Each structure stands twice: as structure tokens, then as C-alpha cells.
């Protein structure tokens, strides 16, 4: 491509029988610290969106902790552990011994103290609240939590962990403690509940991942499936055989880890060979491929054939290439492949608002990604926010306008002027513009220098004014038929 302007079993004969599916006072990952400065991951771009969901849990054996971490990971949410100021001992938890926990549960006014409060809880709109079942109810420390904050206009989604007891009235009995909140119907989970079950539950309750899933420090985006994907990579459309292989090797040698291919590109074998021969751990490389409409009628076999051509144990992301007859059933085949471990994440390519409104109600797993044509002359300003508001990652192909249009776009005076101001190339400006809009990119190239250049997007940042200038270039000018 031409360039211009180079640049969580038993309670032990005690309460541990009922808390077999409960949590423990353990440290958590990606936590929000109960301090004046809670840890909230943010990207460096100026369009950062505040996190809106907080997962809160109390745990005594580790199960509630595990399921809460699943939820936080799926939702890209912050997580807060309710830690008692006076920790519970085994003796405290012993069932029917008139121990501390027995006494607290028999006293409706008991309010065990919490070690540290949450600061800035006002920034959260949704609270996912997890707790074990003690004597058929939530531990009294949950009451302490709910009476400690103003939940006006917030949504609370409760869940309990128990191997035998149902959620019963444990959640509804909590409503009066935060009667100014919108309470959603709670659910019980057992100790062996899987991450996928938690995701299906959250989806059914319409709890979507927070939008701010871009990590500009790590150069990755957290998909709603829970997997991380590089923000930028290499599109292999039109690359074949050795050219494709060599381009991927160049990408990997320069630190790129995202590769986009498809059945119709006829290069999955070359992609797989490059991945296998790269001496880079498989889990570090993210491979996307696509099923074509001609494969939808036998999608299950087509998925197996893709794995065989790639020579890989799993596919990171599989998309349906574009709408077509049998696409719903093909998507259901991909959903089954996710359950079977053959695919990690699924998505759609060339689906727009109207198509998505008709398609999404017919499937079970929310797509992790939508991949469409996006460039400064065709910006999809209706599709991008629609997709992002669903908790779906947006990705753009043809970032430089596509064949026959690349020269004009890379020569656009607005873009070249911005590039000169940052001492980068017009191509880098366009790719950075996409990232700051929350759109991941897969530019295609067989030129090692251009491949390296397309990865070097983090030494500069576009101002709000520069973003606005590029936004003003939109012509609604689509360059391909999809």
C-alpha cells in the first residue's frame, strides 16, 4: 500500500456446609481499592468513558469470590470485596454452636462493621452483589453494606452462592435496605458454576460490559467474551501463500499479535503455518477467521475444516462474513463451538443497525465484535455507537479507503496537515483516529516497513480538535458492496 508523508463444599460440620458455595476474605484482581483513590483502569484517549458497573461481594470459602471475578471480567467492571473489620474465624462460622455467625443471623439488627468503605460509589450505575447463604439469608454484613450508601437511581443485581439452598427471600429481604434502588431478580449459583453460565445470566439480565474496555497501555481491548484482543493488527485480504506467510512473520517480529483471515481469502493455511513456526506462544497470538455464506448450511463442519486448515487447536475469534441464508443457524453452530472450546469468541462482519436489530434476538451469545468498512470518508457514525452501547467491540476494515481510494485518502490535506504536526504518516493518523473512536483496526499490507509503521500508534495522540477535523471528512462514501 502506498504511503505519503513517511513517518468457589462443605462447612466442616458447621456453617461450612451451607457456605460451600460462598466466598472468602481473599485479595481480588482488578479491584477497586476501598480508599480515597479507587483503582479504575482508564485509557489514555480523550474519549475515555467512566466505568459504570461495580461487582461487590462477601465471601467466606472462596466460591462467591470466584463467581464475582467471573462477572467482573465479563463486564470489564471494577470489583470490591466486603472485608469485615473483625475477620470471621472457623469457630465464628461453626453452625448451630451459638457462635458469632449464628448470633448475627438471629439478630435482625446486627450490623458487622466493614473494614474500609468504597469512595466515589456515585460513579457506578449498576451494582452486581454476591453473597453466600447463611441460615437461609444473606450475611448481616450485606445489610451493613446496603445501609452505608445512597443507591438512588442505581440498579442492583443480587446473586447468592449455595450448594443446596435457593436464593429464597434472601434477596427480596434486602430491598428495604436500599429501597431507592432498582432491584433486579436474584439467582442462586452452585460452587461448580462455570464462567459461561455467569455470562449467559448477565446477558439475560441485560447487564452489558462497560464501554471503556480499551487499554492504551497494553494496546489491547477486553472483549465482552472476557478475552483480550490487540487493538491493531494485520488484515490478510488479497495476501496469499508466501506473501501472506512473510507478512505475518513481519507483523509478529514487530510485536503485532492480531491476524485477520477468512475462508474466502484462501490463505488460512499460510496464516496457521506462520503462527506455528513463529516460536511465539500460541496464547499470545490472536487469530480471527470467517465463515462465508456458502458454508452456513454446514457450519459445524466448516468450523472443523477451518481449524484443520489453520492447524491450530482453537480459533480466537470467528465471524460470519456477511448476512446470508442460514446465518442464524451458522451462528448457533459457532455458539456450540464456543462451548466445545473450539472458538473463544464469535462475531459478525458487515452487519449494520437494521441487520443487527433483526439478528441479535435470534441468537444466545452476544457477538464480541462487529467488523465493518470504516474510514474517514465512510465513518459509520450511526453503527459505531449502536454497537458499542451493546457492549460489542467495533473493528474497521479498509481503514485507508480500500483499493483505488488509498491514494486520495492518504493525500487528504486535513490528514496530511495533522500528520505533519505530529511527525507521523497519514496512515498512522487514520489508524490512531480509529483507536481514539474505540474502533480496532486491521490494515492490510505486505510491506514490512508499512506493517511496522501501522503498529507504531502510541507515541502521539490526536487532540479533540484534530479528531473533529477528521470527523468532518465523512462523505458516507462506501467503497465496497458489503
N, C-alpha and C positions, 0 to 999 in steps of 0.2 A: 504494500500500500504506500503510495507516495506521501511524503511528508514535506511540509513547508515550514520554515522558521525553526530549525533543529533544536533542539533543547531536550424402706422393722414382731406365747409360747407360754409359758406358764408363770404363775405368780409365786411359785415355791410354797404351796400350802398356805398361801396368804393372798394378799391383793394381787400378787404377781400372776395369779391365774386369770384374773379379769383384765389385767393390763398387758396380756401377752401381745396385744397389738397396739401398745402405747409407745410413747416417746421417752427419752432420757435427757438429762441435762448434759448435753454434749455440744461442742462447738459446731457451728454450721458454716458451710461455704457460702459465698457471695451474700454475706449477711449485711443487714443494716445495723450498724452499731447503735446501742442504746446510749448514745452520747449526744452532745450538742452538735456534732458534725457527723451525721449518719453517712455511711458509705453508699454512695449511689453512683453506679457506673455511668459515665457520660461520654459521648463522642466529642471530638474537638470542633465539629462543624457548627456553624451558627444557627442551623435549623434544628438543633437538638430539642427533643420532646421529653418533658419530665416523665419519670416513671409514675404510673397511676395505680399499680397493683402491689399490695404487700401481703405476703404469706406469713401468718402468725401461728405459732404452735407451742404447746406444752407437751413434754414427752418424759416418760419415766423408764422405759425399757429400750427405746430406740426406734420403735416402729412408726410412731407418729412423726418422728424426725425424718425418717426415710421417705415417707409419702409426701411430707411437706416439701422436701428438697426436690422430689419429682415435680411437684406443682410449680415451684419457683423456677425450676429450669425450663419447663414447658412454656411458662408465661413470661419468661425473661423478667421476672419480678424480683423485688427485694424480699428478704426473709428475715424474720425476727423471732428468736426463741424466748419464751416466757421463762425466766430463770427465777426460782423462789429465793427470797433473801436468806431464808434458812433452808438449806437443802434437805430433801427427804432422804432418810436412811432406810435400810431394809426393814428395820423394826417399825419405823413410821408407817410403812406401806403394808405391814402384815395384816391380812384380812381377818375380821372378827376377833381382834385382840384388844379392842378399845385403844388402839394406837392412834397416832396423830391423824392419819388419813381417815380412819373410822370416825373419829370425833368431829373432824371438819365436815365430813359429808352428812353427819347427823344434825349439824347446826347450820340452818339456812342463812345465818348472819355471819358465818365465818368468812374472813377475807384474808387469806395468807398474803403476806407482803411480797412484792416483786422487786428483785434486786435493782434493776435500772429501768427507767421509763423510755419510751420512744419519744424522741423530739421530732418536731416537724411532721407529725402524723397528718396534718392538714393537707399535705401534698398528695395523699392517696385517696382514690375514689372507691376502690374495691379492696376488701379485706377477706382473704381466704383463711378461715380459722380452724385449726386442727387441734384435737384433744383426745385423750383416752376416756374410757367409760369407767367411772368409779361408783360402785353401788347404784348402777343404772343412770347416773347423771354425770355431767361434766365436773371435773375437779373444781373446788371453790376458787382456786386461783384464777380460773377463767372469768369468774364473776368479778374478781379484783380488776382484771384487765378491762373488762367491758365498762366498769364504773369509773375508770380512770381517764376516759377521753370523751370528747364530743364526736359522735358518729353521725351528726346531721348530714343528710344528703349522701351518705356513703352506703354502699352495698356490702352486706356481709354474707359470705357463703361458708357455712359451717360443715365440718365433717368430723366423724369420730373414728377411732380405731378400736376394735374389739373382735376377739376371735369368735364370740358366741352372741353377746348382747347386740341388739339392734340399736339404732340411734334413738328410738323411742321418743320420749318427750325431752331428751337431754338438750336438744337444740331449741325447741319452742319455749322451754322454761327459761331460756336465756333472753328471749326477746324483750322482756320488760326492763332488762338492764341496759338496753340500748334501743329504746322504743322509737327513737327518731331516725333509726337506720332502716334501710330496705333489706329485709331478711329473705334470702332465698332458701328453698327447701334443702335440708341437710341430708347426708348419706353416711352409712357405716362402711368401713373397709376392713378387711382382714389383714393379717400380717403378711400374707404372700401376695398381696395386690401388686400387679405389675404397673410399670410406668405407662404402658399403653392404655390400661384401664383408667388410670387417672386422667390421661389426655382425653379419652372418649367422654369421661364425665364432665370435664371442664368445657369441652366443645358443646355438650348437650345443654349446659347451663349458660351458654353464650359468653363465657369468660375467655376473652381473646388475649393473646400475648401483647405486652406493651410494645409500642411502636419503636421505641429507642433501642433497637437491637444492634445497631452499628457500633463497632468498637474500632475507632480510628487508630488506637494504639497497637492493637493486634492485627489490624487490617482484615477483620472478619465480621460477618453478620451472623447473629443467632437466629436460625430458622425456627418457625413455630413447632417443628418436629423435635427441637431440642439440640439439633446438630449445628455445629459451626461451619460456615462456608466462607471461603475467601471472597472479599469484595470484588476483586477483579481477577481475570484470568485470560484464557485463550479460547476463541471460537475457531473450530476447525472446518467450518463450511468451506468447500472448494479445495481443501488440502487432502492429498491422497498419498498413500504408500510412504516412500522415504521422505517426501516433503513434509508430510504430517508428522512422521516419527521425529525428524530432525527439529521441527518447530516445537514440539512438546519437550524435547530434550533441552532446547534453548530456554524455554519457559522455566523448566524445573531448575536448570543451572543458575538462573537469575532470581530464584526464590519464589516464582509463581507456583501455585498449587491447585488452581482451578482449571479444569479442562472440560469443554463442551463439545459433544459429538452427537450423532444421531444415526439411526438405521439408514436414513436416506443420504447420509454423507458418504456411505460406503467406506468408512475408514476406522470403524470400531476396532478392528484387528490391530491396526497400526497404533492406535491410542493405547490399547491394552499392552502391546509389546513395549512401548516406551515407558509406561508405568512400571511394568515388571522388571525392566532392565535398568531402571534409573538408580538403583541402590538407595532409594528413599523409602522409608517405611510406608506401607500401603495406607495406614490410617492418616498420614499427613497429606495425602493427595485426594482431592475431591473430584470425582468423575460424574459428569452429567451425560445422559443419553436420552433418546426419544423414541417412542413408538410412532410409526406412521399409520394413517388411517387404513391402509391396505392390510395392516396387522391387527386391527381392532377385533376382528371376528375370532381370532385365536390368540388373544393377548397373552394368556398364561404361557403358551409355548414360545411366543415371541420374546417374552422376558427371559426365559431359559436360554434361548438362542443368543440373545444379547450378551448374557453372562459368558456363554461359551466363546463367542467371537472376541470379547474383551479379554477372556482368560483370567477373570477376576472372581473372587468369592462373593462379592456384593457390589451393588451399584449405589453410589451415594445419593443420587437424585435421578429419577426417571420422569420424563414429561410426556404428555400426549402432544404430538407435534402441532396439530391444529384440529378444530372441531371436525367431526365426520360421523358417518353412520356407525353405531355401536360404541361410541366414545364413552358412554356411561358404564357399560359393561367392561370395557377395557380398563377404565379407572378402577372399577371394583376388583379386577384382576391384579392391578398394581397394589391395591389396599391389602389383598391377601398376601401378596409377595412381601409387603412390609411385615406382616405378622409372621411370615416364614423366614424372615431375616435376609431375604434376597435383595431387598431395596431398603434404604434408610429413610428416604424422603420422596414424596411424589409432588408433581406439579403439572402445570399446563402451559402450553406455548400458543400464542396467537389467539387468546381468549380475551374478549373485551367486555364491557359492562353488561350489555344485553345478553351475551352468551353466558356470562358468569351467573347472572340472576336466574337464568333457566337451569343451568347445570349444577350449581352447588347444592341445592336442596335434594338432589338425587343421589349424592354420594355421602360417605360416612367420615372420611378423613379430610379435613380442610387442607387444601393444597399448601405446600410450604412456599411455593414460588410460582409467579406468573412471568413468562418471558415473552416480551413483545418488541416490535420495532420501536426504538426511541432514539431520537437525535434532536439537535436544536431546531431543525425545520419540521419535525413531527414529534411533539413533546408529550402527547397523551395526558394532558393536564386534567382530564376527566377520569381516566383509568387509574392513574397512579394513586391519588388519594383514596379512591374507592377500594383498591386492592390493599393498600396499607392500613386502612381502617378496619379491614377484616383480619389484620394480623398476619398478612401474607407479604413476603418479600417480593419486590419488583426487580426484574432484570431486563436490561435492554440489549437487543442485538442491532446490528447496523449502527453503532454509535457514531460512525463517521458518514452516515448517509447512504452507504451501500455503493456497489459498483456503478460507475457512471455519474456519481454525485459527490464522490470524495473530494475531488479537486476543488469544486466550488465551495464546499463547507469548510475545508481546511484553509481556504483563501479568504473566507469571510472577514471583512475589515474589523468588525466588532471583536471577533475571536482572535485575530492576529494582533490587534492592539492590546488586548488583555494578556496574551501570551508574551508579548514583548515586555510588558510591565513586570512580569514575574520571571522573565528569562527562562521560559519553558516553551514547548511547542504548542501549536494549536490543538494537536491531538490530545496532549496532556490536559489542556484547559477543558476540552469537551468531556474527557473521562472524569476529571475532578468535578465538573458541573453535575454530572450524573450522580456521583457519590454523595455530594452535598444535598442532592434532592432525594436521597435514600434509594437510589437505583444502582444495583450492581451491574458490572459491565463485562462483556466477553468480546473484545475486539479481535478480529482475525488478522493474522499476518504470518508470513513465512520468513520475514526478515529478522534475524536475531537482534539487530540494533533496535528495530521498532518494537519487538517483543519486550526488550529490556525497558525501553522508554515508556511503554504502556503500563508498566508496573511501578514506575517511579512517580507516584502521585501524592506523596506525603511530605514533600519539602516546601509546599506552598499551600495557600488557602485562598479561595475566592471571597471577596468581600460581598456584602449584601447588594451593593450597587452593581458589582460585576455579574452576580447571579441574575439580577434583574435585567441587565442588558442582554444577556443570553436568552433569558426567558422571553424577551421581546422579539426574538427572531422567529418564533413559531409561525409557520405558514400552514399548519395542518396538512403538510405535503408528504403523503406516504409514498415510499419508493419501492414497495413490494406488495404483492397481491394478498398476502396473508392478513 
